[in-house]
């Protein structure tokens, strides 16, 4: 490699936005690191060269032999997520390891991509979904969600009780669904178009149980939006009015 090319590659290594770490394969001793690596690991750059991957929390020493063997066999290992408790705070990183030769000896190039914000967003999304599921489960009204193509997406237990079907049975049905009286189907299809146009509507329709019993229900239908503000589905809630037909 020409001297100019070597200097360029070293400059790219130093300026990379992700952490770049070169360690000895046999013991994990750090021999090269860029500034991004210092920031991610919460350690002064000059202090990194006296430490190992175990000491900075990237790889437990008890798993070292397994890692060395896998690195020799695979050359490039699958990305792994590592939680770090550093002097400057906790963070998550995705680590990619690749076997390389430096000075005639086996080394590992580790690329550290911080994913703390992504993990926090994932955690917030899970919490939001759990909250949503808890709210749906607590509803006293029947509830179901359909896609814009008319496929069932979600139901709550109360809805299943009202129509006399299991959750799996209800989700397998094509809408409008057998729980609506046949004479209302044309009105329901028309109402769905109205909801798509206005965003919200209310109706009084006849609900038919799987055993054929009929009851009056008050129906509320509204569109739901995705993260980009586009209409993604329709949510329907049903209140049993207690009037048998």
C-alpha positions in Angstrom: 0.0 0.0 0.0 1.4 3.5 -0.9 2.2 5.7 2.0 -0.4 8.2 1.0 -3.1 5.5 1.0 -2.1 4.4 4.4 -2.3 7.9 5.7 -5.7 8.4 4.2 -7.0 5.1 5.8 -5.7 6.1 9.2 -7.4 9.5 8.8 -10.7 7.9 8.0 -10.2 5.6 11.0 -9.7 8.5 13.3 -12.6 10.6 11.9 -15.2 7.9 11.7 -18.4 8.8 13.5 -18.6 5.3 15.0 -16.1 3.9 17.5 -13.2 2.1 15.8 -11.2 -0.2 18.0 -8.4 -2.6 17.1 -7.5 -5.2 19.7 -5.1 -8.2 19.9 -7.0 -11.3 19.2 -5.2 -13.4 21.8 -5.9 -11.2 24.9 -8.2 -8.3 23.8 -5.6 -5.7 24.5 -6.5 -2.4 22.8 -3.8 -1.2 20.3 -5.7 1.4 18.3 -8.8 3.5 19.0 -10.4 6.6 17.5 -11.9 9.6 19.4 -15.5 8.3 18.9 -14.5 5.2 20.7 -13.2 7.3 23.6 -16.5 9.1 23.8 -18.6 6.0 23.7 -16.6 4.1 26.3 -16.4 7.2 28.5 -12.6 6.9 28.9 -9.8 9.3 28.0 -8.3 8.3 24.7 -4.8 7.9 26.1 -6.1 5.5 28.8 -7.6 3.1 26.4 -4.3 1.6 25.3 -3.6 0.2 28.7 -6.9 -1.7 28.8 -8.6 -4.8 27.4 -12.0 -5.3 25.9 -13.0 -7.0 29.2 -12.0 -4.0 31.2 -14.0 -1.6 29.1 -17.1 -3.9 29.2 -17.2 -5.0 25.6 -16.5 -8.7 26.1 -16.5 -10.8 29.3 -13.2 -12.6 29.8 -15.0 -15.9 30.5 -16.3 -15.9 26.9 -12.9 -15.0 25.4 -12.0 -18.5 24.2 -15.3 -19.0 22.5 -15.0 -15.5 20.8 -11.5 -16.2 19.6 -12.5 -19.5 18.0 -15.6 -18.0 16.3 -13.5 -15.0 15.0 -11.0 -17.5 13.5 -13.8 -19.6 11.9 -16.1 -16.9 10.7 -13.7 -13.9 10.1 -16.7 -11.5 10.6 -19.0 -12.1 13.5 -22.7 -11.3 13.8 -23.5 -7.8 15.3 -24.2 -8.0 19.0 -25.8 -5.4 21.4 -23.8 -4.5 24.5 -25.0 -2.4 27.5 -22.2 -0.3 28.9 -22.0 1.4 32.3 -19.3 3.9 31.7 -17.9 6.8 33.8 -19.8 9.2 31.7 -23.1 7.3 31.8 -24.9 4.2 30.6 -25.3 3.5 26.9 -26.1 0.8 24.4 -23.8 0.0 21.5 -24.0 -2.4 18.6 -20.6 -4.1 18.1 -19.4 -5.6 14.9 -16.1 -7.6 15.0 -13.9 -8.5 12.1 -10.7 -10.5 12.1 -7.7 -8.6 10.6 -3.9 -8.9 10.4 -1.7 -6.2 11.8 2.1 -6.5 11.9 1.7 -10.2 11.0 -0.4 -11.0 14.0 -4.2 -11.6 14.3 -6.2 -8.6 15.6 -9.8 -7.7 15.8 -11.4 -4.6 14.3 -14.5 -3.7 16.4 -16.9 -1.1 15.1 -19.0 0.5 17.9 -22.3 2.1 16.8 -24.2 3.7 19.6 -27.9 2.7 19.7 -28.9 4.3 23.1 -31.5 6.5 21.5 -32.9 3.6 19.5 -33.2 1.4 22.5 -34.9 4.2 24.4 -37.4 4.7 21.6 -38.0 0.9 21.5 -38.6 0.9 25.2 -41.0 3.8 24.9 -42.9 2.1 22.1 -43.2 -1.1 24.1 -44.5 0.9 27.1 -47.0 2.6 24.8 -48.2 -0.7 23.4 -48.5 -2.2 26.9 -50.5 0.8 28.0 -52.7 0.5 24.9 -53.2 -3.2 25.5 -54.2 -2.5 29.1 -56.7 0.2 28.1 -58.3 -2.1 25.5 -58.5 -5.0 27.9 -60.2 -2.7 30.5 -62.8 -1.4 28.1 -66.4 -2.3 29.0 -67.4 -1.9 25.4 -66.6 -4.2 22.5 -63.7 -3.1 20.4 -62.0 -4.2 17.2 -59.6 -2.7 14.6 -59.7 -3.4 10.9 -57.1 -2.5 8.2 -58.0 -0.3 5.2 -58.4 -3.5 3.2 -61.0 -4.8 5.6 -58.8 -7.3 7.5 -59.3 -7.8 11.2 -56.2 -6.6 13.2 -57.2 -6.6 16.8 -60.2 -7.3 19.1 -60.7 -7.2 22.9 -62.3 -9.8 25.2 -65.5 -7.9 25.5 -66.1 -7.9 21.8 -65.6 -11.7 21.7 -68.1 -12.1 24.5 -70.6 -10.0 22.6 -70.4 -12.0 19.4 -69.8 -15.5 20.9 -66.5 -16.1 19.1 -63.0 -16.7 20.3 -60.3 -14.2 19.6 -58.7 -16.4 16.9 -62.1 -17.0 15.3 -62.9 -13.3 15.2 -59.5 -12.3 13.8 -59.9 -14.9 11.0 -63.2 -13.4 9.7 -63.5 -11.1 6.7 -65.4 -7.9 7.4 -68.1 -6.6 7.6 -68.3 -9.9 9.6 -71.0 -12.3 10.5 -71.8 -10.4 13.6 -73.8 -7.8 11.6 -77.3 -8.6 10.4 -77.3 -9.5 6.7 -79.8 -6.8 5.9 -77.4 -4.1 7.2 -74.3 -5.1 5.2 -74.9 -2.6 2.4 -75.3 0.2 5.0 -72.1 -0.9 6.8 -70.0 -0.8 3.6 -71.4 2.6 2.8 -70.7 3.8 6.4 -67.1 2.7 6.2 -66.7 5.0 3.2 -68.2 7.8 5.2 -65.8 7.2 8.1 -62.9 7.3 5.7 -64.1 10.7 4.4 -65.1 12.3 7.7 -62.9 10.5 10.2 -65.7 9.6 12.6 -69.3 8.4 12.7 -71.9 6.8 15.0 -74.6 4.3 14.2 -77.2 2.0 15.8 -77.0 -1.4 14.3 -78.1 -4.9 15.1 -75.4 -7.2 16.4 -75.8 -11.0 15.7 -74.2 -13.5 18.0 -72.8 -16.8 16.7 -75.8 -18.6 18.2 -78.2 -16.4 16.1 -79.4 -14.1 19.0 -79.7 -10.5 18.1 -79.3 -7.4 20.1 -79.2 -3.6 19.5 -75.8 -2.0 19.7 -74.5 1.6 19.5 -71.5 1.7 17.2 -68.7 4.3 17.1 -66.2 4.2 14.3 -63.1 6.3 13.8 -60.0 6.3 11.7 -56.5 5.8 13.2 -53.3 7.3 11.9 -49.7 6.1 11.7 -46.6 8.0 12.8 -46.6 9.9 9.5 -50.2 11.1 10.0 -51.6 8.8 7.3 -54.9 6.9 7.9 -53.8 3.3 8.7 -56.9 1.6 10.1 -60.4 1.9 11.5 -61.3 1.3 15.1 -64.8 0.3 16.0 -66.4 0.2 19.5 -69.7 -1.4 20.3 -72.0 -0.8 23.3 -74.7 -3.4 23.9 -78.0 -1.5 24.4 -79.6 -4.5 25.9 -82.5 -4.6 23.5 -83.1 -8.1 22.1 -84.4 -8.4 18.5 
